Amino acid sequence: MKILITGAFGQLGTALTEALINKYSNNSVVATDLHIRDTFDCETLELDATNLEALDEVVRTHQITQIYHLAAVLSAKGELEPLKTWDLNNSTFFNVLEAARLNDVRKVFFPSSIAVFGADARNQITSNDFPLNPTTVYGISKVAGEQWANYYNIKYGMDVRCLRYPGLISYQSFPGGGTTDYAVDIFHKAIKGEDFECYLRKDTQLPMLYMDDAIDATIRLMDAPKKAITRVGYNIQGMSFSPEMIAEEIRKNIPKLTVVYNPDNRQKIAESWPVALDDTPARMDWGWEPEYDLKRMTEEMLYRLDQKKRTNAFMHA
Ligand code: VAH
């Protein structure tokens, strides 16, 4: 087992790289990103996934057997430069698929997103088979990614699997350029006793997932026997909440938290996404079962961030 991760220093990559090292071993993981900001307890390389030759060489020389392709521009940042986002998100995934095909890498993981759906999905619990009508470049690139994954599976017998992640909430690192980033930022402000300015309306409900559950789902999906897999893209969610719902939950622990609502361009993106997802196929096919609801996730996030705050204070004392 030799796993290559692209985008290893992103919000998902940071947690997933650690989890894969713990599950397999530090010799089984090669963590890469465009810029190396720190090092994991495994081989850590600088890699530009837009460069097929460089990617092909890493796959070949490290005898990679699985690739987790996490590098991508997220929804909000992606709307600032649509064509560049389309080019980057798609050329990197093409390179991963081609490097995998040319080096007989059988298994590839591609992170899809609730962004594959459009505003017509917003008035119900969105089923896995609901029509995909994305209205962000990020969402369009995720639909294209799922379709290309299906093409390589059929044409070349590869085993590319995708999860449609909701907003991810984690304490290990900040998200970057997403529409759901508020759900992480609010915890950091609450822990510091600062007011929080929210860029979404207080009643904008979205599907969300605590990172531990996202990691569990990813590893469970990739470990599942091929015969259990009935589709390329799986809906998953842990909970569904709005800014005022998470603020209320945090106030059970930090009563003074003040939130000011100042919607910006991300409001329109959020309103084009589902309120909640039906993840029955993931539950039926490979045993998906979230552990964290809003209450437990809030308690865990506040505990972890408070721990980090105390550690930092001690380190700088
Ligand atoms: C984003 N966090 O906001 C990502 C995610 C469901 C949202 O894909 O773009």
py3Dmol code that shows the C-alpha trace and the ligand (Angstrom):
import py3Dmol

protein = """\
ATOM      1  CA  MET A   1       0.000   0.000   0.000  1.00  0.00           C
ATOM      2  CA  LYS A   2       1.590   3.320  -1.040  1.00  0.00           C
ATOM      3  CA  ILE A   3      -0.711   6.353  -0.963  1.00  0.00           C
ATOM      4  CA  LEU A   4      -0.116   9.674  -2.722  1.00  0.00           C
ATOM      5  CA  ILE A   5      -2.055  12.695  -1.407  1.00  0.00           C
ATOM      6  CA  THR A   6      -2.270  15.934  -3.384  1.00  0.00           C
ATOM      7  CA  GLY A   7      -3.374  19.089  -1.545  1.00  0.00           C
ATOM      8  CA  ALA A   8      -2.159  17.550   1.725  1.00  0.00           C
ATOM      9  CA  PHE A   9      -1.964  20.950   3.486  1.00  0.00           C
ATOM     10  CA  GLY A  10      -5.608  21.891   2.894  1.00  0.00           C
ATOM     11  CA  GLN A  11      -8.329  21.571   5.547  1.00  0.00           C
ATOM     12  CA  LEU A  12      -9.263  18.000   4.482  1.00  0.00           C
ATOM     13  CA  GLY A  13      -5.703  17.039   3.538  1.00  0.00           C
ATOM     14  CA  THR A  14      -4.278  17.967   6.950  1.00  0.00           C
ATOM     15  CA  ALA A  15      -6.652  15.621   8.792  1.00  0.00           C
ATOM     16  CA  LEU A  16      -6.731  12.864   6.145  1.00  0.00           C
ATOM     17  CA  THR A  17      -2.935  12.624   5.851  1.00  0.00           C
ATOM     18  CA  GLU A  18      -2.623  12.113   9.638  1.00  0.00           C
ATOM     19  CA  ALA A  19      -5.433   9.527   9.573  1.00  0.00           C
ATOM     20  CA  LEU A  20      -3.855   7.551   6.709  1.00  0.00           C
ATOM     21  CA  ILE A  21      -0.453   7.559   8.432  1.00  0.00           C
ATOM     22  CA  ASN A  22      -2.117   6.253  11.618  1.00  0.00           C
ATOM     23  CA  LYS A  23      -4.102   3.602   9.714  1.00  0.00           C
ATOM     24  CA  TYR A  24      -1.307   2.300   7.498  1.00  0.00           C
ATOM     25  CA  SER A  25       2.153   3.604   8.453  1.00  0.00           C
ATOM     26  CA  ASN A  26       4.313   6.644   7.785  1.00  0.00           C
ATOM     27  CA  ASN A  27       6.125   4.646   5.084  1.00  0.00           C
ATOM     28  CA  SER A  28       2.817   4.084   3.269  1.00  0.00           C
ATOM     29  CA  VAL A  29       2.003   7.762   2.678  1.00  0.00           C
ATOM     30  CA  VAL A  30       3.541  10.430   0.414  1.00  0.00           C
ATOM     31  CA  ALA A  31       2.056  13.860   1.249  1.00  0.00           C
ATOM     32  CA  THR A  32       2.349  16.557  -1.425  1.00  0.00           C
ATOM     33  CA  ASP A  33       1.203  20.106  -1.990  1.00  0.00           C
ATOM     34  CA  LEU A  34       2.135  23.106  -4.121  1.00  0.00           C
ATOM     35  CA  HIS A  35       3.919  24.686  -1.136  1.00  0.00           C
ATOM     36  CA  ILE A  36       5.233  22.777   1.883  1.00  0.00           C
ATOM     37  CA  ARG A  37       4.197  24.667   5.032  1.00  0.00           C
ATOM     38  CA  ASP A  38       5.117  22.057   7.582  1.00  0.00           C
ATOM     39  CA  THR A  39       5.962  18.376   7.516  1.00  0.00           C
ATOM     40  CA  PHE A  40       3.904  15.324   8.327  1.00  0.00           C
ATOM     41  CA  ASP A  41       5.452  12.228   9.856  1.00  0.00           C
ATOM     42  CA  CYS A  42       5.808  10.834   6.324  1.00  0.00           C
ATOM     43  CA  GLU A  43       7.555  11.674   3.058  1.00  0.00           C
ATOM     44  CA  THR A  44       6.443  15.253   2.279  1.00  0.00           C
ATOM     45  CA  LEU A  45       7.110  16.674  -1.183  1.00  0.00           C
ATOM     46  CA  GLU A  46       6.422  19.876  -3.082  1.00  0.00           C
ATOM     47  CA  LEU A  47       4.330  18.919  -6.149  1.00  0.00           C
ATOM     48  CA  ASP A  48       2.432  21.026  -8.676  1.00  0.00           C
ATOM     49  CA  ALA A  49      -0.405  18.737  -9.836  1.00  0.00           C
ATOM     50  CA  THR A  50      -0.828  20.849 -12.995  1.00  0.00           C
ATOM     51  CA  ASN A  51       2.513  19.346 -14.124  1.00  0.00           C
ATOM     52  CA  LEU A  52       1.781  15.855 -15.497  1.00  0.00           C
ATOM     53  CA  GLU A  53       5.464  14.934 -15.896  1.00  0.00           C
ATOM     54  CA  ALA A  54       6.197  15.815 -12.258  1.00  0.00           C
ATOM     55  CA  LEU A  55       3.117  13.929 -11.059  1.00  0.00           C
ATOM     56  CA  ASP A  56       3.925  10.915 -13.248  1.00  0.00           C
ATOM     57  CA  GLU A  57       7.458  10.811 -11.855  1.00  0.00           C
ATOM     58  CA  VAL A  58       6.292  10.866  -8.206  1.00  0.00           C
ATOM     59  CA  VAL A  59       3.757   8.087  -8.908  1.00  0.00           C
ATOM     60  CA  ARG A  60       6.349   5.981 -10.721  1.00  0.00           C
ATOM     61  CA  THR A  61       9.376   6.450  -8.436  1.00  0.00           C
ATOM     62  CA  HIS A  62       7.340   5.934  -5.240  1.00  0.00           C
ATOM     63  CA  GLN A  63       5.424   2.970  -6.744  1.00  0.00           C
ATOM     64  CA  ILE A  64       2.123   4.561  -5.713  1.00  0.00           C
ATOM     65  CA  THR A  65      -0.880   2.189  -5.426  1.00  0.00           C
ATOM     66  CA  GLN A  66      -3.591   4.695  -4.416  1.00  0.00           C
ATOM     67  CA  ILE A  67      -4.083   8.432  -5.028  1.00  0.00           C
ATOM     68  CA  TYR A  68      -6.219  10.835  -2.939  1.00  0.00           C
ATOM     69  CA  HIS A  69      -6.552  13.970  -5.093  1.00  0.00           C
ATOM     70  CA  LEU A  70      -7.538  16.823  -2.755  1.00  0.00           C
ATOM     71  CA  ALA A  71      -5.965  19.844  -4.485  1.00  0.00           C
ATOM     72  CA  ALA A  72      -8.692  22.209  -5.751  1.00  0.00           C
ATOM     73  CA  VAL A  73      -9.952  25.795  -5.612  1.00  0.00           C
ATOM     74  CA  LEU A  74     -13.115  25.935  -3.450  1.00  0.00           C
ATOM     75  CA  SER A  75     -16.466  27.549  -4.216  1.00  0.00           C
ATOM     76  CA  ALA A  76     -16.189  31.190  -3.100  1.00  0.00           C
ATOM     77  CA  LYS A  77     -12.592  31.766  -4.213  1.00  0.00           C
ATOM     78  CA  GLY A  78     -13.382  29.910  -7.442  1.00  0.00           C
ATOM     79  CA  GLU A  79     -16.017  32.487  -8.438  1.00  0.00           C
ATOM     80  CA  LEU A  80     -13.407  35.267  -8.399  1.00  0.00           C
ATOM     81  CA  GLU A  81     -11.545  33.742 -11.392  1.00  0.00           C
ATOM     82  CA  PRO A  82     -13.956  31.237 -13.021  1.00  0.00           C
ATOM     83  CA  LEU A  83     -11.830  30.173 -16.031  1.00  0.00           C
ATOM     84  CA  LYS A  84      -8.668  29.778 -13.941  1.00  0.00           C
ATOM     85  CA  THR A  85     -10.649  27.714 -11.397  1.00  0.00           C
ATOM     86  CA  TRP A  86     -12.097  25.496 -14.140  1.00  0.00           C
ATOM     87  CA  ASP A  87      -8.664  24.980 -15.665  1.00  0.00           C
ATOM     88  CA  LEU A  88      -6.903  24.255 -12.369  1.00  0.00           C
ATOM     89  CA  ASN A  89      -9.572  21.951 -10.889  1.00  0.00           C
ATOM     90  CA  ASN A  90      -9.894  19.937 -14.089  1.00  0.00           C
ATOM     91  CA  SER A  91      -6.309  19.814 -15.377  1.00  0.00           C
ATOM     92  CA  THR A  92      -5.050  18.538 -12.037  1.00  0.00           C
ATOM     93  CA  PHE A  93      -7.684  15.783 -11.898  1.00  0.00           C
ATOM     94  CA  PHE A  94      -6.949  14.805 -15.526  1.00  0.00           C
ATOM     95  CA  ASN A  95      -3.274  14.571 -14.622  1.00  0.00           C
ATOM     96  CA  VAL A  96      -4.081  12.362 -11.630  1.00  0.00           C
ATOM     97  CA  LEU A  97      -6.274  10.064 -13.774  1.00  0.00           C
ATOM     98  CA  GLU A  98      -3.632   9.837 -16.510  1.00  0.00           C
ATOM     99  CA  ALA A  99      -0.729   9.310 -14.093  1.00  0.00           C
ATOM    100  CA  ALA A 100      -2.826   6.573 -12.448  1.00  0.00           C
ATOM    101  CA  ARG A 101      -3.676   4.936 -15.793  1.00  0.00           C
ATOM    102  CA  LEU A 102      -0.086   5.081 -17.097  1.00  0.00           C
ATOM    103  CA  ASN A 103       1.303   3.555 -13.881  1.00  0.00           C
ATOM    104  CA  ASP A 104      -1.475   1.026 -13.270  1.00  0.00           C
ATOM    105  CA  VAL A 105      -2.652   2.724 -10.057  1.00  0.00           C
ATOM    106  CA  ARG A 106      -5.984   1.013  -9.465  1.00  0.00           C
ATOM    107  CA  LYS A 107      -7.667   3.123  -6.793  1.00  0.00           C
ATOM    108  CA  VAL A 108      -8.248   6.890  -6.847  1.00  0.00           C
ATOM    109  CA  PHE A 109     -10.258   9.080  -4.431  1.00  0.00           C
ATOM    110  CA  PHE A 110     -11.861  12.273  -5.736  1.00  0.00           C
ATOM    111  CA  PRO A 111     -13.542  14.673  -3.262  1.00  0.00           C
ATOM    112  CA  SER A 112     -16.839  15.780  -4.744  1.00  0.00           C
ATOM    113  CA  SER A 113     -19.190  18.170  -2.982  1.00  0.00           C
ATOM    114  CA  ILE A 114     -22.789  19.191  -2.296  1.00  0.00           C
ATOM    115  CA  ALA A 115     -21.897  21.901  -4.811  1.00  0.00           C
ATOM    116  CA  VAL A 116     -22.790  19.410  -7.595  1.00  0.00           C
ATOM    117  CA  PHE A 117     -26.439  20.282  -6.880  1.00  0.00           C
ATOM    118  CA  GLY A 118     -28.233  23.524  -7.762  1.00  0.00           C
ATOM    119  CA  ALA A 119     -31.006  25.701  -6.333  1.00  0.00           C
ATOM    120  CA  ASP A 120     -33.679  23.271  -7.617  1.00  0.00           C
ATOM    121  CA  ALA A 121     -32.413  20.809  -4.969  1.00  0.00           C
ATOM    122  CA  ARG A 122     -32.943  23.247  -2.101  1.00  0.00           C
ATOM    123  CA  ASN A 123     -36.564  22.569  -1.242  1.00  0.00           C
ATOM    124  CA  GLN A 124     -36.169  18.947  -0.101  1.00  0.00           C
ATOM    125  CA  ILE A 125     -33.879  16.346   1.454  1.00  0.00           C
ATOM    126  CA  THR A 126     -31.756  15.909  -1.675  1.00  0.00           C
ATOM    127  CA  SER A 127     -31.505  12.335  -2.891  1.00  0.00           C
ATOM    128  CA  ASN A 128     -28.289  10.841  -4.271  1.00  0.00           C
ATOM    129  CA  ASP A 129     -29.895  10.667  -7.735  1.00  0.00           C
ATOM    130  CA  PHE A 130     -31.338  14.186  -7.828  1.00  0.00           C
ATOM    131  CA  PRO A 131     -30.358  16.054 -11.051  1.00  0.00           C
ATOM    132  CA  LEU A 132     -26.969  17.780 -10.915  1.00  0.00           C
ATOM    133  CA  ASN A 133     -27.482  21.456 -11.881  1.00  0.00           C
ATOM    134  CA  PRO A 134     -24.522  23.291 -10.324  1.00  0.00           C
ATOM    135  CA  THR A 135     -24.260  27.098 -10.633  1.00  0.00           C
ATOM    136  CA  THR A 136     -20.690  27.604  -9.357  1.00  0.00           C
ATOM    137  CA  VAL A 137     -17.532  26.822 -11.336  1.00  0.00           C
ATOM    138  CA  TYR A 138     -16.435  24.731  -8.373  1.00  0.00           C
ATOM    139  CA  GLY A 139     -19.676  22.714  -8.582  1.00  0.00           C
ATOM    140  CA  ILE A 140     -19.392  22.318 -12.363  1.00  0.00           C
ATOM    141  CA  SER A 141     -15.808  21.050 -11.922  1.00  0.00           C
ATOM    142  CA  LYS A 142     -17.019  18.531  -9.337  1.00  0.00           C
ATOM    143  CA  VAL A 143     -19.759  17.236 -11.685  1.00  0.00           C
ATOM    144  CA  ALA A 144     -17.166  16.965 -14.467  1.00  0.00           C
ATOM    145  CA  GLY A 145     -14.844  15.167 -12.050  1.00  0.00           C
ATOM    146  CA  GLU A 146     -17.513  12.594 -11.188  1.00  0.00           C
ATOM    147  CA  GLN A 147     -18.232  12.050 -14.896  1.00  0.00           C
ATOM    148  CA  TRP A 148     -14.542  11.599 -15.758  1.00  0.00           C
ATOM    149  CA  ALA A 149     -14.176   9.219 -12.800  1.00  0.00           C
ATOM    150  CA  ASN A 150     -17.011   7.149 -14.263  1.00  0.00           C
ATOM    151  CA  TYR A 151     -15.392   7.263 -17.736  1.00  0.00           C
ATOM    152  CA  TYR A 152     -12.024   5.977 -16.457  1.00  0.00           C
ATOM    153  CA  ASN A 153     -13.778   3.263 -14.447  1.00  0.00           C
ATOM    154  CA  ILE A 154     -15.662   2.027 -17.513  1.00  0.00           C
ATOM    155  CA  LYS A 155     -13.013   2.546 -20.215  1.00  0.00           C
ATOM    156  CA  TYR A 156      -9.854   1.581 -18.289  1.00  0.00           C
ATOM    157  CA  GLY A 157     -11.213  -0.595 -15.459  1.00  0.00           C
ATOM    158  CA  MET A 158      -9.999   1.828 -12.795  1.00  0.00           C
ATOM    159  CA  ASP A 159     -11.667   2.154  -9.385  1.00  0.00           C
ATOM    160  CA  VAL A 160     -12.260   5.895  -8.855  1.00  0.00           C
ATOM    161  CA  ARG A 161     -14.565   6.707  -5.914  1.00  0.00           C
ATOM    162  CA  CYS A 162     -16.098  10.046  -4.877  1.00  0.00           C
ATOM    163  CA  LEU A 163     -17.757  11.501  -1.766  1.00  0.00           C
ATOM    164  CA  ARG A 164     -20.003  14.568  -2.006  1.00  0.00           C
ATOM    165  CA  TYR A 165     -18.718  16.346   1.093  1.00  0.00           C
ATOM    166  CA  PRO A 166     -20.907  18.907   2.855  1.00  0.00           C
ATOM    167  CA  GLY A 167     -19.258  21.789   4.693  1.00  0.00           C
ATOM    168  CA  LEU A 168     -16.394  20.317   6.753  1.00  0.00           C
ATOM    169  CA  ILE A 169     -15.766  21.443  10.326  1.00  0.00           C
ATOM    170  CA  SER A 170     -12.406  20.808  11.961  1.00  0.00           C
ATOM    171  CA  TYR A 171     -10.078  22.244  14.610  1.00  0.00           C
ATOM    172  CA  GLN A 172      -6.779  21.118  13.018  1.00  0.00           C
ATOM    173  CA  SER A 173      -6.615  23.832  10.342  1.00  0.00           C
ATOM    174  CA  PHE A 174      -8.604  26.660   8.768  1.00  0.00           C
ATOM    175  CA  PRO A 175     -10.557  26.049   5.536  1.00  0.00           C
ATOM    176  CA  GLY A 176      -9.714  28.354   2.642  1.00  0.00           C
ATOM    177  CA  GLY A 177     -11.994  29.972   0.087  1.00  0.00           C
ATOM    178  CA  GLY A 178     -15.138  28.013   0.838  1.00  0.00           C
ATOM    179  CA  THR A 179     -18.717  29.132   1.423  1.00  0.00           C
ATOM    180  CA  THR A 180     -19.070  27.034   4.576  1.00  0.00           C
ATOM    181  CA  ASP A 181     -15.892  28.368   6.222  1.00  0.00           C
ATOM    182  CA  TYR A 182     -18.026  30.455   8.632  1.00  0.00           C
ATOM    183  CA  ALA A 183     -18.879  27.264  10.524  1.00  0.00           C
ATOM    184  CA  VAL A 184     -15.203  26.921  11.521  1.00  0.00           C
ATOM    185  CA  ASP A 185     -14.405  30.620  11.958  1.00  0.00           C
ATOM    186  CA  ILE A 186     -17.270  31.138  14.450  1.00  0.00           C
ATOM    187  CA  PHE A 187     -15.620  28.702  16.889  1.00  0.00           C
ATOM    188  CA  HIS A 188     -12.275  30.531  16.764  1.00  0.00           C
ATOM    189  CA  LYS A 189     -13.984  33.853  17.501  1.00  0.00           C
ATOM    190  CA  ALA A 190     -16.082  32.345  20.311  1.00  0.00           C
ATOM    191  CA  ILE A 191     -13.017  30.826  22.014  1.00  0.00           C
ATOM    192  CA  LYS A 192     -11.254  34.230  21.860  1.00  0.00           C
ATOM    193  CA  GLY A 193     -14.323  35.969  23.325  1.00  0.00           C
ATOM    194  CA  GLU A 194     -14.676  38.059  20.185  1.00  0.00           C
ATOM    195  CA  ASP A 195     -17.827  38.988  18.249  1.00  0.00           C
ATOM    196  CA  PHE A 196     -18.368  37.062  15.016  1.00  0.00           C
ATOM    197  CA  GLU A 197     -19.397  38.694  11.727  1.00  0.00           C
ATOM    198  CA  CYS A 198     -21.248  36.122   9.608  1.00  0.00           C
ATOM    199  CA  TYR A 199     -21.308  36.485   5.795  1.00  0.00           C
ATOM    200  CA  LEU A 200     -24.480  34.364   5.486  1.00  0.00           C
ATOM    201  CA  ARG A 201     -28.028  35.173   6.630  1.00  0.00           C
ATOM    202  CA  LYS A 202     -28.817  33.690  10.026  1.00  0.00           C
ATOM    203  CA  ASP A 203     -31.431  31.289   8.629  1.00  0.00           C
ATOM    204  CA  THR A 204     -29.315  29.817   5.763  1.00  0.00           C
ATOM    205  CA  GLN A 205     -29.303  26.108   6.497  1.00  0.00           C
ATOM    206  CA  LEU A 206     -26.658  23.829   4.901  1.00  0.00           C
ATOM    207  CA  PRO A 207     -25.494  20.211   5.259  1.00  0.00           C
ATOM    208  CA  MET A 208     -22.362  19.907   7.402  1.00  0.00           C
ATOM    209  CA  LEU A 209     -19.991  17.195   8.614  1.00  0.00           C
ATOM    210  CA  TYR A 210     -17.469  17.011  11.446  1.00  0.00           C
ATOM    211  CA  MET A 211     -13.994  16.137  10.160  1.00  0.00           C
ATOM    212  CA  ASP A 212     -13.668  12.901  12.190  1.00  0.00           C
ATOM    213  CA  ASP A 213     -16.814  11.645  10.436  1.00  0.00           C
ATOM    214  CA  ALA A 214     -15.528  12.836   7.042  1.00  0.00           C
ATOM    215  CA  ILE A 215     -12.278  10.903   7.557  1.00  0.00           C
ATOM    216  CA  ASP A 216     -14.164   7.813   8.718  1.00  0.00           C
ATOM    217  CA  ALA A 217     -16.438   7.962   5.656  1.00  0.00           C
ATOM    218  CA  THR A 218     -13.485   8.421   3.279  1.00  0.00           C
ATOM    219  CA  ILE A 219     -11.507   5.476   4.640  1.00  0.00           C
ATOM    220  CA  ARG A 220     -14.641   3.306   4.915  1.00  0.00           C
ATOM    221  CA  LEU A 221     -15.546   4.074   1.265  1.00  0.00           C
ATOM    222  CA  MET A 222     -12.022   3.327  -0.006  1.00  0.00           C
ATOM    223  CA  ASP A 223     -11.808   0.113   2.037  1.00  0.00           C
ATOM    224  CA  ALA A 224     -15.185  -1.200   0.820  1.00  0.00           C
ATOM    225  CA  PRO A 225     -15.045  -4.152  -1.587  1.00  0.00           C
ATOM    226  CA  LYS A 226     -15.598  -3.080  -5.211  1.00  0.00           C
ATOM    227  CA  LYS A 227     -18.785  -5.163  -5.440  1.00  0.00           C
ATOM    228  CA  ALA A 228     -20.350  -2.988  -2.689  1.00  0.00           C
ATOM    229  CA  ILE A 229     -19.938   0.185  -4.769  1.00  0.00           C
ATOM    230  CA  THR A 230     -23.102   0.985  -6.750  1.00  0.00           C
ATOM    231  CA  ARG A 231     -22.267   4.526  -7.926  1.00  0.00           C
ATOM    232  CA  VAL A 232     -19.380   6.958  -8.423  1.00  0.00           C
ATOM    233  CA  GLY A 233     -20.591   9.875  -6.227  1.00  0.00           C
ATOM    234  CA  TYR A 234     -22.061   9.318  -2.749  1.00  0.00           C
ATOM    235  CA  ASN A 235     -24.012  11.888  -0.723  1.00  0.00           C
ATOM    236  CA  ILE A 236     -22.995  12.017   2.938  1.00  0.00           C
ATOM    237  CA  GLN A 237     -23.897  14.399   5.784  1.00  0.00           C
ATOM    238  CA  GLY A 238     -23.569  14.502   9.557  1.00  0.00           C
ATOM    239  CA  MET A 239     -26.015  17.311  10.342  1.00  0.00           C
ATOM    240  CA  SER A 240     -27.770  20.298   8.836  1.00  0.00           C
ATOM    241  CA  PHE A 241     -27.734  23.720  10.514  1.00  0.00           C
ATOM    242  CA  SER A 242     -27.927  27.464   9.967  1.00  0.00           C
ATOM    243  CA  PRO A 243     -25.630  30.167  11.439  1.00  0.00           C
ATOM    244  CA  GLU A 244     -28.168  31.001  14.163  1.00  0.00           C
ATOM    245  CA  MET A 245     -28.500  27.316  15.090  1.00  0.00           C
ATOM    246  CA  ILE A 246     -24.753  26.849  15.577  1.00  0.00           C
ATOM    247  CA  ALA A 247     -24.494  30.189  17.395  1.00  0.00           C
ATOM    248  CA  GLU A 248     -27.227  29.053  19.819  1.00  0.00           C
ATOM    249  CA  GLU A 249     -25.403  25.740  20.369  1.00  0.00           C
ATOM    250  CA  ILE A 250     -22.102  27.535  21.095  1.00  0.00           C
ATOM    251  CA  ARG A 251     -23.896  29.908  23.519  1.00  0.00           C
ATOM    252  CA  LYS A 252     -24.766  26.886  25.691  1.00  0.00           C
ATOM    253  CA  ASN A 253     -21.017  26.882  26.496  1.00  0.00           C
ATOM    254  CA  ILE A 254     -20.051  30.529  25.753  1.00  0.00           C
ATOM    255  CA  PRO A 255     -23.197  32.605  26.540  1.00  0.00           C
ATOM    256  CA  LYS A 256     -21.619  35.932  25.595  1.00  0.00           C
ATOM    257  CA  LEU A 257     -21.089  35.054  21.901  1.00  0.00           C
ATOM    258  CA  THR A 258     -22.387  37.925  19.724  1.00  0.00           C
ATOM    259  CA  VAL A 259     -22.981  37.369  16.020  1.00  0.00           C
ATOM    260  CA  VAL A 260     -23.511  40.166  13.484  1.00  0.00           C
ATOM    261  CA  TYR A 261     -25.042  39.069  10.166  1.00  0.00           C
ATOM    262  CA  ASN A 262     -23.644  40.811   7.083  1.00  0.00           C
ATOM    263  CA  PRO A 263     -24.431  38.648   4.008  1.00  0.00           C
ATOM    264  CA  ASP A 264     -22.047  38.957   1.057  1.00  0.00           C
ATOM    265  CA  ASN A 265     -21.658  37.245  -2.337  1.00  0.00           C
ATOM    266  CA  ARG A 266     -21.401  33.854  -0.632  1.00  0.00           C
ATOM    267  CA  GLN A 267     -25.103  34.061   0.305  1.00  0.00           C
ATOM    268  CA  LYS A 268     -26.064  33.418  -3.325  1.00  0.00           C
ATOM    269  CA  ILE A 269     -23.785  30.359  -3.480  1.00  0.00           C
ATOM    270  CA  ALA A 270     -25.195  28.950  -0.227  1.00  0.00           C
ATOM    271  CA  GLU A 271     -28.770  29.383  -1.486  1.00  0.00           C
ATOM    272  CA  SER A 272     -27.881  27.307  -4.575  1.00  0.00           C
ATOM    273  CA  TRP A 273     -27.008  24.280  -2.436  1.00  0.00           C
ATOM    274  CA  PRO A 274     -29.199  21.675  -0.682  1.00  0.00           C
ATOM    275  CA  VAL A 275     -30.513  22.222   2.843  1.00  0.00           C
ATOM    276  CA  ALA A 276     -29.849  18.575   3.670  1.00  0.00           C
ATOM    277  CA  LEU A 277     -28.820  15.374   1.873  1.00  0.00           C
ATOM    278  CA  ASP A 278     -30.298  11.892   1.800  1.00  0.00           C
ATOM    279  CA  ASP A 279     -27.284   9.616   2.309  1.00  0.00           C
ATOM    280  CA  THR A 280     -29.141   6.265   2.304  1.00  0.00           C
ATOM    281  CA  PRO A 281     -26.998   4.694  -0.501  1.00  0.00           C
ATOM    282  CA  ALA A 282     -23.790   5.336   1.519  1.00  0.00           C
ATOM    283  CA  ARG A 283     -25.418   3.732   4.568  1.00  0.00           C
ATOM    284  CA  MET A 284     -26.660   0.734   2.590  1.00  0.00           C
ATOM    285  CA  ASP A 285     -23.590   0.129   0.388  1.00  0.00           C
ATOM    286  CA  TRP A 286     -20.639   0.574   2.801  1.00  0.00           C
ATOM    287  CA  GLY A 287     -22.054   1.180   6.294  1.00  0.00           C
ATOM    288  CA  TRP A 288     -21.823   4.980   6.540  1.00  0.00           C
ATOM    289  CA  GLU A 289     -23.035   6.171   9.988  1.00  0.00           C
ATOM    290  CA  PRO A 290     -22.075   9.627  11.370  1.00  0.00           C
ATOM    291  CA  GLU A 291     -21.011   9.851  15.024  1.00  0.00           C
ATOM    292  CA  TYR A 292     -21.261  13.669  15.438  1.00  0.00           C
ATOM    293  CA  ASP A 293     -24.433  15.734  15.592  1.00  0.00           C
ATOM    294  CA  LEU A 294     -24.528  19.513  16.219  1.00  0.00           C
ATOM    295  CA  LYS A 295     -24.340  19.173  20.010  1.00  0.00           C
ATOM    296  CA  ARG A 296     -21.448  16.703  20.104  1.00  0.00           C
ATOM    297  CA  MET A 297     -19.510  18.491  17.326  1.00  0.00           C
ATOM    298  CA  THR A 298     -19.832  21.849  19.132  1.00  0.00           C
ATOM    299  CA  GLU A 299     -18.614  20.405  22.429  1.00  0.00           C
ATOM    300  CA  GLU A 300     -15.685  18.662  20.692  1.00  0.00           C
ATOM    301  CA  MET A 301     -14.651  21.749  18.703  1.00  0.00           C
ATOM    302  CA  LEU A 302     -14.721  24.029  21.787  1.00  0.00           C
ATOM    303  CA  TYR A 303     -12.791  21.467  23.833  1.00  0.00           C
ATOM    304  CA  ARG A 304     -10.094  21.001  21.141  1.00  0.00           C
ATOM    305  CA  LEU A 305      -9.694  24.727  20.433  1.00  0.00           C
ATOM    306  CA  ASP A 306      -9.524  25.521  24.140  1.00  0.00           C
ATOM    307  CA  GLN A 307      -6.806  22.851  24.472  1.00  0.00           C
ATOM    308  CA  LYS A 308      -4.859  24.435  21.565  1.00  0.00           C
ATOM    309  CA  LYS A 309      -5.243  27.883  23.180  1.00  0.00           C
ATOM    310  CA  ARG A 310      -3.875  26.612  26.515  1.00  0.00           C
ATOM    311  CA  THR A 311      -0.984  24.810  24.760  1.00  0.00           C
ATOM    312  CA  ASN A 312      -0.064  27.929  22.768  1.00  0.00           C
ATOM    313  CA  ALA A 313      -0.255  30.058  25.946  1.00  0.00           C
ATOM    314  CA  PHE A 314       2.012  27.588  27.740  1.00  0.00           C
ATOM    315  CA  MET A 315       4.458  27.450  24.803  1.00  0.00           C
ATOM    316  CA  HIS A 316       4.701  31.244  24.694  1.00  0.00           C
ATOM    317  CA  ALA A 317       4.714  31.761  28.469  1.00  0.00           C
TER     318      ALA A 317
END
"""
ligand_1 = """\
9
VAH
C -16.857 25.076 0.023
N -16.155 23.790 1.975
O -17.464 25.790 0.815
C -16.402 23.708 0.532
C -17.452 22.680 0.317
C -19.838 22.144 0.591
C -18.844 23.200 0.569
O -17.343 22.087 -0.921
O -16.601 25.399 -1.109
"""
view = py3Dmol.view(width=600, height=400)
view.addModel(protein, "pdb")
view.setStyle({"model": 0}, {"cartoon": {"style": "trace"}})
view.addModel(ligand_1, "xyz")
view.setStyle({"model": 1}, {"stick": {}})
view.zoomTo()
view.show()
